[in-house]
Amino acid sequence: MAEKNSSSGSKIDMLRVWVHPRVLTMLFLGFSAGVPILLIFSTLSVWLREAGVSRSAVTFFSWAALGYSFKFIWAPLVDKLPLPLLTKMFGRRRSWMLFSQFSVITAIVWMGLTDPTRSDTSLVYMALAAVFLGFSSATQDIVIDAYRIESVDESMQAMLASTYVAGYRIGMLVAGAGSLYIASWLGTSRELYNVSAWRGTYLVMAAVMLVGVATTCVIDEPQGSGKTPYRYTVIQYIRFLCLFLLAAALFAACFFLSASFVASLKEQLVASAGIHGKLIGFMVETVRLFLALGVAAFGALLAVKAGLADRDMVQESYVAPVQDFFLRYGVKTAVVLLLLVGFYRISDIVLGVVSNVFYLDMGFSKNVIATVTKTFGLLMTLAGGFLGGVLTIRYGVYRMLFVGGVLAAATNLLFMLLAQSGENITVLTVVIGADNLCAGLASTAFVAFLSSLTNISFTAVQYALFSSLMTLFPKLIGGYSGTAVSSYGYETFFLMTAVLGVPVLVLIWFAGRLVEKKT
């Protein structure tokens, strides 16, 4: 009888955990975080392709989401800077959450009100709106991650993470499949492009973001947020903000003022190197990006030495989290681990940039794309995530990282079969099922890997750094996926993405051995 009561009590306790206010909160905040990303990637690519924008130009828009890859740069700003009026009214975390959510809504409305076919200038406005959306959405991710960590103790973090991921996937489903259904229902197609339909779709997506706003307004500020009070003066915060703005201005100036020179240089290289000039062009653009980052960092360093910002504040915000990681693992191991973080998802991200364009080119309708790749794909991803969690606990992180890496690269080869089959819904369903199941498995192992690297004392900044690095190089390369497809064709491109995954397997094996020696 006692055992029966104990079992009954255990089930009740488990039910209470699932309906805990913080757990339910993360479901809705996860939804809010999941909506924006596909409005930059797949949904926008379908819109632009229907509007007649070239394939290479469409995939270049993936760079608009580079804000996700550099969010670690302003993560300390979100962590330390109070917002006038909002912080006093809503608290440290909720104020930034509201600010980022309204910024996301503004960016989506901006995109919806822009017609990319009107002129070359309007396409530039669309790109600026997409960049603003990426920046705003990445900021929302930073503050939601911090809120999740500070809301409950460590014993409940897994529950919050699971509901957050579920909400995030639902948000992606609404912004992906949902937006394509809405656009079709409003009367746009590849044969009969209707900008009003896409405008209405994006305005609906902006309204959907009010779910996150309402959630932020009704939840409480996490108790943990009071552990790091605002202990600097108003002037010090303003100077810290000025330092960030100065670095951003230096980056923008260096990057955009070098555009004409870089374009001329690429033309000369392409003319002299022929088809290999495309690879050289990619290298030139990469050097340009990192040169701009270097100029921004050097300018910020000089500004700190000149006294623009408080040195202790900068040290605490930017230097200490990175220093901690290298001290814990040593330089050699730390570098290998960072390389693994940066390149683990290269195969699926590079392919994902061009995937929707590929489906359209194969002749699939938006409804088929929404049903198979989004709805069915989501279910298979969730199944893969559950399977990955069970297997990671059973066999360990590095073994499942390796299995996930093999499967992620191997399933890219299935897209070659789809390219040969053409408009075949059965083949599409099989390919999407296998690809998303394996992606879910690999992603779960990878999240466990990232979590193992993070020091609880620097959770927000270190996690922002890892998650930023995770997508930086794949997105840079992904921006040229349209150019690669135009040059080599889809089948060769898919083979290339699979081959990109081979060096990652070597990194996983090497990293596992190095970490094993450290423990």
C-alpha positions as CSV (number, residue, x, y, z in Angstrom):
1,M,0.0,0.0,0.0
2,A,2.9,2.3,0.9
3,E,4.6,1.5,-2.4
4,K,1.3,2.3,-4.3
5,N,1.0,5.7,-2.5
6,S,4.7,6.4,-3.2
7,S,4.2,5.7,-6.9
8,S,1.1,7.8,-7.0
9,G,2.9,10.7,-5.2
10,S,5.8,10.4,-7.7
11,K,3.4,10.7,-10.7
12,I,1.8,13.8,-9.1
13,D,5.2,15.4,-8.4
14,M,6.1,14.8,-12.1
15,L,2.9,16.4,-13.2
16,R,3.5,19.4,-11.0
17,V,6.9,19.8,-12.5
18,W,5.4,19.8,-16.1
19,V,2.8,22.4,-15.2
20,H,5.3,24.5,-13.1
21,P,4.8,28.2,-14.1
22,R,8.5,28.6,-15.2
23,V,8.2,25.4,-17.4
24,L,5.1,26.7,-19.1
25,T,6.7,30.2,-19.5
26,M,9.6,28.7,-21.5
27,L,7.2,27.1,-23.9
28,F,5.8,30.5,-24.9
29,L,9.2,32.2,-24.8
30,G,10.6,29.4,-26.9
31,F,7.8,30.0,-29.4
32,S,8.6,33.7,-29.5
33,A,12.3,32.9,-30.2
34,G,11.5,30.4,-32.9
35,V,9.3,32.7,-35.1
36,P,11.9,35.2,-36.5
37,I,14.6,32.9,-37.8
38,L,12.7,31.3,-40.7
39,L,11.4,34.7,-41.8
40,I,15.1,35.5,-42.6
41,F,15.9,32.1,-44.1
42,S,13.5,29.7,-45.8
43,T,10.3,31.8,-45.9
44,L,12.1,34.9,-47.2
45,S,14.0,32.8,-49.8
46,V,10.6,31.5,-51.2
47,W,9.3,35.1,-51.3
48,L,12.4,36.4,-53.1
49,R,12.5,33.5,-55.5
50,E,8.8,34.0,-56.4
51,A,9.6,37.7,-56.9
52,G,12.2,36.8,-59.5
53,V,15.3,37.5,-57.5
54,S,18.3,35.5,-58.7
55,R,19.2,32.3,-56.8
56,S,22.7,33.6,-55.8
57,A,21.2,36.9,-54.5
58,V,18.6,34.9,-52.5
59,T,21.2,32.8,-50.7
60,F,23.3,35.9,-50.0
61,F,20.4,37.0,-47.8
62,S,21.4,34.2,-45.3
63,W,24.1,36.6,-44.2
64,A,21.3,38.8,-42.7
65,A,21.3,36.3,-39.9
66,L,24.9,36.7,-39.0
67,G,23.7,38.6,-36.0
68,Y,23.1,35.1,-34.4
69,S,26.8,34.4,-35.1
70,F,28.1,37.6,-33.4
71,K,25.7,37.9,-30.6
72,F,28.4,37.2,-28.1
73,I,29.8,40.7,-28.9
74,W,26.8,42.5,-27.4
75,A,25.7,39.8,-24.9
76,P,27.6,41.7,-22.2
77,L,25.8,44.8,-23.2
78,V,22.4,43.1,-22.6
79,D,23.7,41.7,-19.4
80,K,25.0,45.0,-17.9
81,L,23.2,47.9,-19.5
82,P,19.9,49.1,-17.9
83,L,17.3,50.5,-20.3
84,P,15.8,53.9,-19.4
85,L,12.3,53.5,-17.9
86,L,11.8,49.9,-19.0
87,T,14.3,48.4,-16.5
88,K,12.6,50.3,-13.6
89,M,9.2,49.2,-14.7
90,F,9.9,45.5,-15.7
91,G,13.2,44.6,-14.2
92,R,16.6,43.6,-15.6
93,R,15.7,40.7,-17.9
94,R,12.1,41.5,-18.8
95,S,13.0,45.0,-19.9
96,W,15.5,43.7,-22.5
97,M,13.0,40.9,-23.5
98,L,10.3,43.5,-24.3
99,F,12.8,45.8,-26.1
100,S,14.0,42.9,-28.3
101,Q,10.5,41.6,-29.0
102,F,9.2,45.0,-30.1
103,S,12.4,45.3,-32.3
104,V,11.6,42.0,-33.9
105,I,8.0,43.1,-34.6
106,T,9.2,46.4,-36.1
107,A,11.7,44.5,-38.4
108,I,9.0,42.0,-39.6
109,V,6.6,44.9,-40.4
110,W,9.4,46.7,-42.2
111,M,10.1,43.6,-44.3
112,G,6.3,43.1,-45.0
113,L,6.0,46.7,-46.2
114,T,8.9,46.3,-48.6
115,D,8.4,45.2,-52.2
116,P,11.7,43.6,-53.4
117,T,10.7,43.9,-57.1
118,R,10.1,47.6,-57.1
119,S,13.8,48.6,-57.6
120,D,17.4,47.6,-56.7
121,T,17.0,50.1,-53.8
122,S,14.0,48.2,-52.4
123,L,16.0,45.0,-52.3
124,V,18.6,46.9,-50.3
125,Y,15.9,48.0,-47.9
126,M,14.7,44.4,-47.6
127,A,18.3,43.4,-46.8
128,L,18.6,46.1,-44.1
129,A,15.3,45.0,-42.6
130,A,16.4,41.4,-42.6
131,V,19.7,42.4,-40.8
132,F,17.7,44.3,-38.2
133,L,15.5,41.3,-37.7
134,G,18.5,39.0,-37.2
135,F,20.1,41.4,-34.7
136,S,16.8,41.8,-32.8
137,S,16.1,38.1,-32.7
138,A,19.6,37.3,-31.6
139,T,19.2,39.8,-28.7
140,Q,16.0,38.1,-27.7
141,D,17.8,34.8,-27.6
142,I,20.5,36.2,-25.4
143,V,18.1,37.5,-22.8
144,I,15.8,34.4,-22.9
145,D,18.8,32.2,-22.3
146,A,19.8,34.3,-19.3
147,Y,16.2,34.3,-18.0
148,R,16.0,30.5,-18.3
149,I,19.3,30.0,-16.4
150,E,18.3,32.3,-13.6
151,S,14.6,31.2,-13.2
152,V,15.1,27.9,-11.5
153,D,17.8,25.8,-9.8
154,E,19.9,23.3,-11.7
155,S,17.5,20.4,-11.0
156,M,14.8,21.9,-13.2
157,Q,17.0,23.2,-16.0
158,A,16.4,20.1,-18.2
159,M,12.6,20.7,-18.0
160,L,12.9,24.3,-19.0
161,A,15.2,23.4,-21.8
162,S,12.9,20.7,-23.2
163,T,9.8,23.0,-23.2
164,Y,11.9,25.9,-24.6
165,V,13.0,23.6,-27.5
166,A,9.5,22.4,-28.1
167,G,8.2,26.0,-28.2
168,Y,11.0,27.0,-30.5
169,R,10.1,24.3,-32.9
170,I,6.5,25.2,-32.9
171,G,7.4,28.8,-33.6
172,M,9.5,27.7,-36.5
173,L,6.6,25.6,-37.8
174,V,4.3,28.6,-37.6
175,A,6.9,30.9,-39.4
176,G,7.8,28.2,-41.9
177,A,4.9,26.1,-42.9
178,G,2.3,28.5,-41.5
179,S,3.6,31.5,-43.5
180,L,3.7,29.4,-46.7
181,Y,0.1,28.3,-46.2
182,I,-1.0,31.9,-45.5
183,A,0.9,33.2,-48.6
184,S,-0.7,30.5,-50.8
185,W,-4.2,31.2,-49.3
186,L,-3.8,34.9,-49.9
187,G,-3.1,34.2,-53.6
188,T,0.6,34.2,-54.5
189,S,2.4,31.6,-56.5
190,R,5.5,31.3,-58.7
191,E,3.4,31.7,-61.8
192,L,1.4,34.6,-60.4
193,Y,3.4,36.6,-57.9
194,N,1.4,38.8,-55.6
195,V,3.3,41.1,-53.3
196,S,0.2,41.9,-51.2
197,A,-0.1,38.3,-50.2
198,W,3.5,38.3,-48.9
199,R,2.9,41.6,-47.2
200,G,-0.2,40.2,-45.4
201,T,1.8,37.1,-44.4
202,Y,4.6,39.0,-42.8
203,L,2.1,41.3,-41.0
204,V,0.4,38.2,-39.6
205,M,3.8,36.9,-38.4
206,A,4.4,40.3,-36.7
207,A,1.1,39.9,-34.9
208,V,2.1,36.3,-33.8
209,M,5.0,37.8,-32.0
210,L,2.6,39.4,-29.5
211,V,2.5,35.9,-27.8
212,G,6.0,36.6,-26.6
213,V,5.1,40.2,-25.6
214,A,2.1,39.0,-23.6
215,T,4.2,36.3,-21.9
216,T,6.9,38.8,-20.9
217,C,4.3,41.2,-19.4
218,V,2.7,38.5,-17.2
219,I,5.7,36.6,-15.9
220,D,7.8,37.6,-12.9
221,E,11.4,38.8,-13.0
222,P,13.7,35.8,-12.1
223,Q,15.1,36.0,-8.6
224,G,18.5,35.1,-9.9
225,S,18.7,38.4,-11.9
226,G,19.2,40.3,-8.6
227,K,22.5,38.5,-8.0
228,T,24.3,40.8,-10.4
229,P,23.0,44.2,-9.6
230,Y,23.8,47.3,-11.6
231,R,26.8,48.4,-9.7
232,Y,28.2,51.0,-12.0
233,T,27.3,54.7,-12.4
234,V,25.1,56.0,-15.2
235,I,28.1,57.6,-16.8
236,Q,30.0,54.4,-16.8
237,Y,27.1,52.6,-18.5
238,I,26.8,55.3,-21.2
239,R,30.6,55.1,-21.8
240,F,30.3,51.3,-22.1
241,L,27.5,51.8,-24.7
242,C,29.5,54.4,-26.6
243,L,32.4,51.9,-26.8
244,F,30.1,49.3,-28.4
245,L,28.7,51.9,-30.8
246,L,32.2,53.0,-31.7
247,A,33.3,49.4,-32.5
248,A,30.1,48.9,-34.5
249,A,30.7,52.1,-36.5
250,L,34.3,51.1,-37.2
251,F,33.2,47.7,-38.4
252,A,30.5,49.1,-40.7
253,A,32.8,51.8,-42.1
254,C,35.6,49.3,-42.9
255,F,33.3,46.7,-44.3
256,F,31.1,48.9,-46.5
257,L,33.8,51.4,-47.6
258,S,35.9,48.5,-48.9
259,A,33.0,47.2,-51.0
260,S,34.0,48.8,-54.3
261,F,37.6,47.8,-53.9
262,V,36.7,44.2,-53.0
263,A,34.3,44.0,-56.0
264,S,37.0,45.2,-58.3
265,L,39.5,42.8,-56.8
266,K,37.1,39.8,-57.2
267,E,36.5,40.7,-60.8
268,Q,40.2,40.7,-61.6
269,L,40.7,37.4,-59.7
270,V,37.8,35.7,-61.4
271,A,39.0,36.9,-64.8
272,S,42.5,35.5,-64.1
273,A,41.6,32.4,-62.2
274,G,38.5,31.3,-64.2
275,I,36.0,29.1,-62.3
276,H,38.4,28.9,-59.3
277,G,37.9,32.6,-59.0
278,K,34.7,31.9,-57.2
279,L,36.5,30.2,-54.4
280,I,39.1,33.1,-54.4
281,G,36.2,35.5,-54.2
282,F,34.8,33.7,-51.2
283,M,38.2,34.0,-49.5
284,V,38.5,37.7,-50.3
285,E,35.1,38.3,-48.7
286,T,36.0,36.3,-45.6
287,V,39.2,38.3,-45.2
288,R,37.2,41.5,-45.7
289,L,34.8,40.4,-42.9
290,F,37.6,39.5,-40.4
291,L,39.6,42.6,-41.3
292,A,36.6,44.8,-40.4
293,L,36.2,42.9,-37.2
294,G,39.9,43.4,-36.5
295,V,39.7,47.1,-37.1
296,A,36.7,47.3,-34.8
297,A,38.5,45.4,-32.0
298,F,41.7,47.5,-32.4
299,G,39.7,50.7,-32.3
300,A,37.8,49.5,-29.2
301,L,41.1,48.6,-27.5
302,L,42.5,52.1,-28.2
303,A,39.3,53.6,-26.9
304,V,39.5,51.6,-23.6
305,K,43.2,52.7,-23.2
306,A,42.1,56.3,-23.7
307,G,39.6,55.9,-20.9
308,L,36.4,55.9,-23.0
309,A,35.0,52.9,-21.0
310,D,35.8,51.5,-17.5
311,R,38.6,48.9,-17.9
312,D,37.3,46.7,-15.1
313,M,33.9,46.6,-16.7
314,V,35.3,45.6,-20.1
315,Q,37.6,43.0,-18.4
316,E,34.6,41.5,-16.5
317,S,32.4,41.5,-19.6
318,Y,34.6,40.3,-22.5
319,V,38.0,39.1,-21.2
320,A,37.1,37.0,-18.1
321,P,34.7,34.5,-19.8
322,V,37.2,33.7,-22.6
323,Q,40.1,33.6,-20.2
324,D,38.3,31.1,-18.0
325,F,37.6,28.7,-21.0
326,F,41.3,28.6,-22.0
327,L,42.5,28.2,-18.5
328,R,40.2,25.3,-17.9
329,Y,41.1,23.4,-21.0
330,G,44.5,24.7,-22.0
331,V,45.3,26.4,-25.3
332,K,45.6,23.3,-27.5
333,T,42.5,21.6,-26.3
334,A,40.5,24.8,-26.2
335,V,41.4,25.6,-29.9
336,V,40.4,22.1,-31.0
337,L,37.1,22.4,-29.1
338,L,36.3,25.8,-30.7
339,L,37.1,24.5,-34.1
340,L,34.6,21.6,-33.5
341,V,32.0,24.1,-32.2
342,G,32.5,26.2,-35.3
343,F,32.3,23.5,-37.9
344,Y,30.1,20.7,-36.5
345,R,26.9,21.8,-38.2
346,I,28.6,22.9,-41.5
347,S,27.0,20.2,-43.6
348,D,23.4,20.8,-42.7
349,I,23.5,24.6,-42.4
350,V,25.2,25.1,-45.9
351,L,22.6,22.7,-47.5
352,G,19.8,24.3,-45.5
353,V,20.4,27.8,-47.0
354,V,19.5,26.6,-50.5
355,S,17.0,23.9,-49.6
356,N,13.8,25.8,-50.2
357,V,15.1,27.2,-53.5
358,F,15.9,23.6,-54.4
359,Y,12.4,22.4,-53.6
360,L,10.9,25.1,-55.7
361,D,13.3,24.4,-58.6
362,M,12.2,20.7,-58.4
363,G,8.6,21.8,-59.0
364,F,7.2,21.3,-55.5
365,S,4.4,23.7,-54.5
366,K,4.5,25.8,-51.4
367,N,1.8,23.6,-49.8
368,V,3.8,20.5,-50.4
369,I,7.0,22.2,-49.0
370,A,5.0,23.3,-46.0
371,T,3.5,19.9,-45.3
372,V,6.4,17.7,-45.9
373,T,9.5,19.7,-45.1
374,K,8.1,21.8,-42.3
375,T,5.2,19.9,-40.6
376,F,6.4,16.3,-41.1
377,G,10.0,17.4,-40.8
378,L,9.3,19.0,-37.4
379,L,7.8,15.7,-36.1
380,M,10.9,13.8,-37.3
381,T,13.2,16.3,-35.8
382,L,11.5,16.0,-32.4
383,A,11.6,12.2,-32.7
384,G,15.3,12.5,-33.5
385,G,15.9,14.8,-30.5
386,F,14.2,12.3,-28.1
387,L,16.3,9.5,-29.6
388,G,19.4,11.5,-29.4
389,G,18.8,12.3,-25.7
390,V,18.3,8.7,-24.8
391,L,21.4,7.5,-26.8
392,T,23.6,10.4,-25.5
393,I,22.9,9.3,-21.9
394,R,23.5,5.7,-22.8
395,Y,26.7,6.0,-24.9
396,G,28.2,9.4,-24.0
397,V,28.4,12.8,-25.7
398,Y,31.5,12.3,-28.0
399,R,30.3,8.9,-29.3
400,M,26.9,10.4,-30.2
401,L,28.6,13.5,-31.6
402,F,30.5,11.2,-34.0
403,V,27.4,9.2,-35.0
404,G,25.5,12.5,-35.5
405,G,28.3,13.8,-37.7
406,V,28.3,10.7,-39.8
407,L,24.6,10.8,-40.3
408,A,24.4,14.5,-41.0
409,A,26.9,14.1,-43.8
410,A,25.4,10.9,-45.1
411,T,21.9,12.1,-45.3
412,N,23.0,15.0,-47.5
413,L,23.8,12.4,-50.2
414,L,20.1,11.5,-50.2
415,F,19.4,14.9,-51.7
416,M,21.3,13.8,-54.8
417,L,18.7,11.1,-55.2
418,L,15.9,13.7,-54.8
419,A,17.6,15.9,-57.4
420,Q,17.6,12.9,-59.8
421,S,13.9,12.0,-59.0
422,G,12.5,15.5,-59.6
423,E,9.0,16.2,-58.4
424,N,8.5,13.0,-56.5
425,I,6.6,13.5,-53.2
426,T,7.4,9.9,-52.0
427,V,11.2,10.4,-52.4
428,L,10.9,13.9,-50.8
429,T,9.1,12.4,-47.8
430,V,11.7,9.7,-47.3
431,V,14.6,12.2,-47.7
432,I,13.1,14.7,-45.3
433,G,12.3,12.1,-42.8
434,A,15.8,10.7,-42.7
435,D,17.5,14.1,-42.8
436,N,15.4,15.6,-40.0
437,L,15.6,12.5,-37.8
438,C,19.3,12.5,-38.0
439,A,19.5,16.3,-37.6
440,G,17.5,16.0,-34.4
441,L,19.7,13.3,-33.0
442,A,22.9,15.3,-33.9
443,S,21.5,18.5,-32.4
444,T,20.7,17.0,-29.1
445,A,24.2,15.5,-28.7
446,F,25.6,18.9,-29.8
447,V,23.6,20.9,-27.2
448,A,24.9,18.4,-24.5
449,F,28.4,19.0,-25.8
450,L,28.0,22.8,-25.6
451,S,26.5,22.6,-22.1
452,S,29.5,20.6,-20.9
453,L,31.9,23.3,-22.1
454,T,30.1,26.1,-20.2
455,N,31.2,27.4,-16.8
456,I,28.2,28.3,-14.6
457,S,30.0,31.5,-13.5
458,F,30.0,32.8,-17.1
459,T,26.9,31.0,-18.5
460,A,25.3,33.8,-20.5
461,V,28.4,35.1,-22.3
462,Q,30.1,31.7,-22.9
463,Y,26.9,30.1,-24.2
464,A,26.4,33.1,-26.5
465,L,30.0,32.8,-27.7
466,F,29.6,29.0,-28.4
467,S,26.2,29.4,-30.1
468,S,27.5,32.3,-32.2
469,L,30.6,30.4,-33.3
470,M,28.4,27.4,-34.1
471,T,26.8,29.2,-37.1
472,L,29.4,31.7,-38.1
473,F,31.5,29.8,-40.7
474,P,28.6,27.6,-42.0
475,K,26.6,30.8,-42.7
476,L,29.5,32.5,-44.4
477,I,30.0,29.5,-46.7
478,G,26.2,29.1,-47.0
479,G,26.0,32.6,-48.5
480,Y,27.7,31.2,-51.6
481,S,25.6,28.1,-51.9
482,G,23.5,29.6,-54.7
483,T,26.6,30.5,-56.6
484,A,27.9,27.0,-56.2
485,V,24.6,25.5,-57.4
486,S,24.7,27.7,-60.4
487,S,28.2,26.7,-61.2
488,Y,28.2,23.0,-60.5
489,G,24.5,21.9,-60.3
490,Y,22.5,20.5,-57.4
491,E,23.9,17.0,-57.4
492,T,27.5,18.1,-57.2
493,F,26.7,20.7,-54.6
494,F,25.0,18.1,-52.3
495,L,28.1,15.9,-52.7
496,M,30.3,18.8,-51.7
497,T,28.2,19.4,-48.5
498,A,28.6,15.8,-47.5
499,V,32.4,15.9,-48.0
500,L,32.5,19.0,-45.8
501,G,31.4,16.8,-42.9
502,V,34.4,14.5,-43.2
503,P,37.0,16.7,-41.5
504,V,34.5,17.3,-38.7
505,L,34.7,13.6,-37.8
506,V,38.4,13.9,-37.4
507,L,37.9,16.9,-35.1
508,I,35.4,14.9,-32.9
509,W,37.8,12.0,-32.5
510,F,40.7,14.3,-31.7
511,A,38.7,16.5,-29.3
512,G,37.4,13.4,-27.5
513,R,40.9,12.1,-26.9
514,L,42.2,15.5,-25.7
515,V,39.3,16.0,-23.2
516,E,39.7,12.4,-22.0
517,K,43.3,13.1,-21.1
518,K,42.3,16.3,-19.2
519,T,39.8,14.4,-17.0
